[in-house]
Amino acid sequence: MTPSAPAGRELLAGKVAVVTAAAGTGIGSAAARRCLEEGARVVVSDWHERRLAETAAALTADFGDAVHAIACDVTDEAQVQALVAGAAEHFGRLDVMVNNAGLGGTASVLEMTDDEWARVLDVTLNGTFRCTRAALRRLVEQGGGGAVVNNASVVGWRAQEGQAHYAAAKAGVMALTRCAAKDVAAHGIRVNAVAPSLAAHPFLAKVTSAELLSELTTREAFGRAAEPWEVATVIAFLASDYASYLTGEVIAVSSQHP
């Protein structure tokens, strides 16, 4: 039985958060909504302008002017810079960066092209790096403090057929998280990551076969995929002051058994 999402507890009251790849119905939009429910003002971002506008409109209907939208392709450094600068300009500061943007796909190493490999790495790992770097520079400029939360995946730890590019990118996100945390600890800035195992959203069904999804579900102790909000609640916790002594950590949001 799937539980209901808990009510917000003002964990992020007074904070400004940016969430990348926030359009649609996946973890990004769930993270944006959870941050808003926890009292934050939120900049939602995505490369797909129509879906971003729809998501922003839906959130604005519930949260009013606590929502602002800025389109951004995380593979473009100029757009990443504009996203962080625009968020700080609109709301006066930046406190939290949630790096959710990522690109998957399924291909055996035997058939995988250089372009397929490079595209997944550029969005998922390099995009996370660009956004992390831009956010950390802004947080340092503000005098320190704040948090970055990256979206990794359990495939950064565990092998899965056809996922060499995605797994390599997510393992890189984990390593980036640990190293960046060391780089900015002296500034009181925390950098952590979540590593979901299986989260239910429409995009996953587009890039994964029904047979594989069924197999992955059987590995979960609860016998179901996580709801996006269940990942988002952990993201909000890591972004909040409740996680003040956590940095460089990768938290598995998973019920997988060995």
Wavefront OBJ file of the C-alpha trace (Angstrom):
o trace
v 0.000 0.000 0.000
v 1.372 3.398 -0.998
v 1.356 5.930 1.852
v 0.129 9.484 1.524
v 2.579 12.368 1.333
v 3.134 14.016 4.727
v 2.196 17.624 5.338
v 4.893 20.281 5.162
v 6.653 21.269 8.391
v 8.341 24.526 7.335
v 11.732 22.778 7.035
v 12.792 25.288 4.375
v 11.022 28.407 5.626
v 12.719 31.559 4.371
v 14.977 29.738 1.922
v 15.255 30.110 -1.849
v 15.688 26.911 -3.854
v 16.399 26.179 -7.510
v 15.281 22.833 -8.952
v 16.516 21.714 -12.385
v 14.525 19.428 -14.699
v 11.439 20.370 -12.701
v 8.881 20.138 -15.516
v 6.560 17.186 -15.874
v 5.595 14.632 -13.241
v 8.908 13.168 -12.092
v 11.254 13.682 -9.169
v 12.086 17.266 -10.198
v 8.540 18.571 -10.072
v 7.926 16.589 -6.870
v 11.033 18.166 -5.331
v 9.874 21.639 -6.322
v 6.452 21.035 -4.786
v 7.944 19.599 -1.598
v 10.282 22.580 -1.211
v 7.293 24.890 -1.583
v 5.295 22.863 0.932
v 8.239 23.218 3.310
v 8.090 27.005 3.055
v 10.738 27.773 0.421
v 10.461 30.105 -2.534
v 11.350 28.061 -5.585
v 12.761 28.657 -9.044
v 11.736 25.809 -11.321
v 13.843 25.193 -14.387
v 13.839 22.908 -17.399
v 15.030 22.965 -21.000
v 11.521 22.245 -22.330
v 9.835 25.634 -22.173
v 6.239 24.498 -22.766
v 6.342 21.811 -20.071
v 8.140 24.233 -17.752
v 5.403 26.834 -18.243
v 2.721 24.227 -17.499
v 4.498 23.086 -14.337
v 5.077 26.655 -13.166
v 1.420 27.501 -13.760
v 0.256 24.502 -11.738
v 2.591 25.341 -8.848
v 1.702 29.028 -8.969
v -1.969 28.118 -8.677
v -1.144 26.502 -5.319
v 1.730 28.661 -4.050
v 1.379 32.034 -5.773
v 4.423 34.267 -6.140
v 6.649 31.819 -4.256
v 7.173 30.235 -7.695
v 9.347 31.567 -10.511
v 10.372 29.809 -13.737
v 13.611 30.123 -15.720
v 14.322 27.935 -18.741
v 17.771 26.348 -18.758
v 19.643 23.701 -20.711
v 22.251 22.382 -18.270
v 24.609 21.529 -21.132
v 24.982 25.256 -21.851
v 27.243 27.103 -19.398
v 25.801 30.514 -20.245
v 22.276 29.294 -19.487
v 23.407 27.764 -16.190
v 24.988 31.059 -15.176
v 21.809 32.895 -16.152
v 19.705 30.463 -14.094
v 21.645 31.009 -10.870
v 21.965 34.763 -11.397
v 18.281 35.039 -12.311
v 17.164 33.119 -9.238
v 19.253 35.307 -6.934
v 18.041 38.459 -8.664
v 14.370 37.495 -8.517
v 14.259 36.326 -4.901
v 17.243 38.229 -3.531
v 19.464 35.260 -2.741
v 20.063 31.526 -3.241
v 20.075 28.929 -0.472
v 19.471 25.555 -2.097
v 20.323 24.030 -5.467
v 18.625 20.749 -6.363
v 20.360 19.192 -9.362
v 17.823 16.804 -10.823
v 18.606 17.064 -14.546
v 19.677 13.770 -16.049
v 19.359 11.714 -19.202
v 18.991 7.947 -19.439
v 18.568 5.351 -22.141
v 19.315 1.700 -22.709
v 22.112 0.408 -24.928
v 24.666 -2.358 -24.704
v 28.294 -1.264 -24.701
v 28.602 -3.396 -27.829
v 26.265 -1.087 -29.759
v 26.591 2.185 -27.844
v 27.836 5.081 -29.980
v 30.189 7.846 -28.908
v 27.314 10.303 -29.282
v 25.014 8.273 -27.010
v 27.748 8.002 -24.381
v 28.696 11.682 -24.591
v 25.103 12.960 -24.494
v 24.226 11.061 -21.305
v 27.475 12.124 -19.624
v 27.059 15.754 -20.675
v 23.535 16.128 -19.299
v 23.775 13.887 -16.251
v 27.315 14.444 -14.983
v 28.624 17.580 -16.674
v 25.287 19.353 -16.213
v 25.341 18.545 -12.510
v 28.899 19.838 -12.318
v 28.034 23.107 -14.083
v 25.043 23.770 -11.835
v 26.913 22.758 -8.694
v 29.826 25.030 -9.543
v 27.573 27.996 -10.314
v 25.540 27.519 -7.146
v 28.591 27.089 -4.922
v 30.187 30.238 -6.284
v 26.991 32.149 -5.529
v 26.736 30.706 -2.014
v 30.357 31.596 -1.257
v 29.792 35.107 -2.622
v 26.807 35.464 -0.276
v 29.009 34.637 2.700
v 28.585 30.877 2.891
v 25.955 28.498 4.136
v 23.351 26.767 2.032
v 23.077 23.352 0.446
v 23.364 21.513 -2.847
v 21.434 18.267 -3.314
v 22.256 16.120 -6.334
v 20.115 13.350 -7.787
v 22.249 10.257 -8.299
v 21.007 6.649 -8.617
v 21.675 3.244 -7.121
v 23.080 2.241 -10.514
v 26.067 4.365 -9.548
v 26.821 1.482 -7.176
v 25.136 -1.510 -8.829
v 25.559 -2.957 -12.300
v 22.595 -3.013 -14.652
v 22.544 -4.292 -18.212
v 22.447 -1.602 -20.884
v 23.191 1.216 -18.454
v 26.958 1.738 -18.770
v 26.649 5.413 -19.755
v 24.003 6.246 -17.155
v 25.734 4.280 -14.399
v 29.081 5.917 -15.149
v 27.431 9.350 -15.059
v 25.645 8.681 -11.765
v 28.789 7.234 -10.179
v 30.462 10.451 -11.274
v 27.713 12.483 -9.604
v 28.408 10.598 -6.376
v 32.151 11.303 -6.595
v 31.500 14.949 -7.497
v 29.241 15.240 -4.457
v 31.878 13.888 -2.083
v 34.703 16.026 -3.462
v 32.693 19.242 -3.784
v 31.584 18.816 -0.164
v 35.226 18.868 0.912
v 35.952 21.915 -1.236
v 33.281 24.080 0.406
v 33.027 22.717 3.941
v 35.033 25.667 5.267
v 32.283 27.947 3.924
v 29.561 26.109 5.836
v 28.020 24.823 2.604
v 26.759 21.253 2.444
v 26.718 19.035 -0.667
v 24.818 15.756 -0.571
v 23.001 13.429 -2.951
v 20.084 11.044 -3.080
v 20.321 7.729 -4.912
v 16.845 6.437 -5.780
v 16.470 2.813 -6.801
v 13.138 2.858 -8.617
v 10.770 5.820 -8.754
v 7.484 5.667 -10.632
v 7.019 8.331 -13.288
v 5.949 8.315 -16.960
v 9.380 9.080 -18.418
v 10.836 5.915 -16.892
v 8.334 3.800 -18.802
v 9.466 5.444 -22.046
v 13.121 4.438 -21.643
v 12.699 1.093 -19.838
v 10.915 -2.062 -20.964
v 7.902 -3.328 -19.060
v 9.780 -6.570 -18.390
v 12.718 -4.757 -16.779
v 10.425 -2.540 -14.716
v 8.631 -5.628 -13.448
v 11.931 -7.286 -12.571
v 13.208 -4.182 -10.778
v 9.971 -3.936 -8.812
v 10.400 -7.491 -7.508
v 13.725 -6.427 -5.981
v 12.026 -3.796 -3.840
v 11.134 -4.888 -0.317
v 7.827 -2.994 -0.459
v 6.927 -4.638 -3.770
v 6.453 -1.308 -5.515
v 8.374 1.619 -6.941
v 8.848 4.745 -4.866
v 6.528 7.633 -5.566
v 8.421 10.762 -6.720
v 7.326 12.589 -3.550
v 9.043 9.921 -1.453
v 12.362 10.865 -3.052
v 11.483 14.548 -2.784
v 11.003 14.349 0.980
v 14.576 13.113 1.384
v 15.821 15.886 -0.912
v 14.010 18.453 1.256
v 15.530 16.968 4.402
v 19.054 17.187 2.957
v 18.379 20.778 1.889
v 17.172 21.715 5.350
v 18.937 22.657 8.564
v 17.868 19.289 9.981
v 20.768 17.835 7.968
v 23.302 20.342 9.335
v 25.979 17.699 10.001
v 25.554 15.802 6.748
v 27.852 16.601 3.838
v 29.470 14.510 1.144
v 26.875 11.796 1.735
v 24.858 9.798 -0.790
v 21.574 8.629 0.714
v 19.929 5.647 -0.951
v 16.189 6.160 -1.311
v 15.526 2.496 -1.802
v 13.859 -0.605 -0.430
v 15.989 -2.944 -2.515
v 17.242 -6.094 -0.904
v 20.581 -7.684 -1.925
l 1 2 3 4 5 6 7 8 9 10 11 12 13 14 15 16 17 18 19 20 21 22 23 24 25 26 27 28 29 30 31 32 33 34 35 36 37 38 39 40 41 42 43 44 45 46 47 48 49 50 51 52 53 54 55 56 57 58 59 60 61 62 63 64 65 66 67 68 69 70 71 72 73 74 75 76 77 78 79 80 81 82 83 84 85 86 87 88 89 90 91 92 93 94 95 96 97 98 99 100 101 102 103 104 105 106 107 108 109 110 111 112 113 114 115 116 117 118 119 120 121 122 123 124 125 126 127 128 129 130 131 132 133 134 135 136 137 138 139 140 141 142 143 144 145 146 147 148 149 150 151 152 153 154 155 156 157 158 159 160 161 162 163 164 165 166 167 168 169 170 171 172 173 174 175 176 177 178 179 180 181 182 183 184 185 186 187 188 189 190 191 192 193 194 195 196 197 198 199 200 201 202 203 204 205 206 207 208 209 210 211 212 213 214 215 216 217 218 219 220 221 222 223 224 225 226 227 228 229 230 231 232 233 234 235 236 237 238 239 240 241 242 243 244 245 246 247 248 249 250 251 252 253 254 255 256 257 258
